Amino acid sequence: MTTPTEQLTQKSIRIARSALGSDDMVADLSELFHALGDPTRLKIALALSVRELCVADLASAIGMSESAVSHQLRLLKTLRLVRPRKSGKQVYYVLDDTHVDDLLRTGRLHALERGR
């Protein structure tokens, strides 16, 4: 027979396990945070959280070469964090959806609360 304390512990473990979700979801989430954990990719995402920009404007805004920015955009596009929009010969990038914007906004608020 289990004690009330043991029952509570088992219930807590079940609740914690259910929060983990599937291994695939955890892998996807880890990939997302890994991508945004890179300062260059995070700068790109933050710039795009304000407005859509072409590669040249992004490069100028974050102080990097267009080639380097394009390389990072390819990864962000593969992870569906940004999406391109073609206008004539120019390609503009924007955050893929509101979830990415929400994540950046929440992260920014957290960093500001920490005094950084």
PEVEN-V561856 format. One record per helix or strand of 2 or more residues. SS is the DSSP state (H for helix, E for strand). FROM is the first residue (numbers start at 1). TO is the last residue. If there is no record, write none. Layout:
ss=SS from=FROM to=TO
ss=SS from=FROM to=TO
This chain:
ss=H from=4 to=20
ss=H from=23 to=36
ss=H from=39 to=48
ss=E from=53 to=54
ss=H from=55 to=62
ss=H from=66 to=78
ss=E from=82 to=87
ss=E from=90 to=95
ss=H from=98 to=113
